Amino acid sequence: RQVGELVQRLEAESAELEAQQERLASDRRAAAAARARIEAEEEEDRRGRRERLTSFRRELEEELDSTRRELRKLVAEARQASKEQSTRLNEFEKTLSAKLESAAAPLISKVEAETPPPETTALPETKDAELQPGMRVLVASFGMEGEILRLIGNGQAEVNVRDKKLRLPVEKLEPLPSRPAAPRLTTRSEYGLELKKTPSELNLIGCTVEDALDRADKFLDDAFLSEHREVRLIHGHGTGRLKRALREWLTGHPQVANQKSENRGGVTVVELKE
């Protein structure tokens, strides 16, 4: 009897175990199916995102291509319009010039007919022909006497003024009588022209390049004769065009020994030769 009960209990436990195993297998199959379904959904979602991204990229590229084509078209139209406008302007200028010449022709003919022919007169000899090396001259711009060392050509002469060699235009030189000039310690020349007291700096701010170079050339001559050893050219910063022009011009100047910058490049300090 006890053995029978034991066998029944074992059979019941075995059946229960098998039922649990079946339930576990079923749960595993359900979990695997759910996992597969989730993975499939995720893959579908990824595929959908890729397709949407690809579609968006394609649409964006098409839009960019369309925009580029439109820009090229606009640029081409603008260039064509500019070319046509330039052509019309040139044609208008030619037409206007022709009309002006046509209108002015009778007046020019009338003026030429009423204007007497010019009298032929002998041209005066140039000053180059009057000046010779060794000649005493008056440098009008300085109010000082000097001696011509040599004629350089192109209207220039090398002149000894107070033991300093200067290159000056011949038009600034006036011949003096050939007699020895006694040295005088005076602030006036024998012709009554007062020697200028040259300052040690020149303000060129606001000048054009041409005007600045003319003023600087005169200033350096005066400073050299006044025996300055160092002067300052104030040109400021601005666009830098005036500064570059001055630096280049000073590099080849016969009276300049050296140059350097001050005030963060707004001033050029010029060292003159002995």
Beta strands, then each sheet from edge to edge (+ up, - down):
strand 1: 136-139
strand 2: 144-153
strand 3: 156-161
strand 4: 164-169
strand 5: 173-175
strand 6: 201-203
strand 7: 230-234
strand 8: 256-262
strand 9: 267-272
sheet 1: 4+ 3- 2+ 1- 5+
sheet 2: 6+ 7+ 9- 8+
end
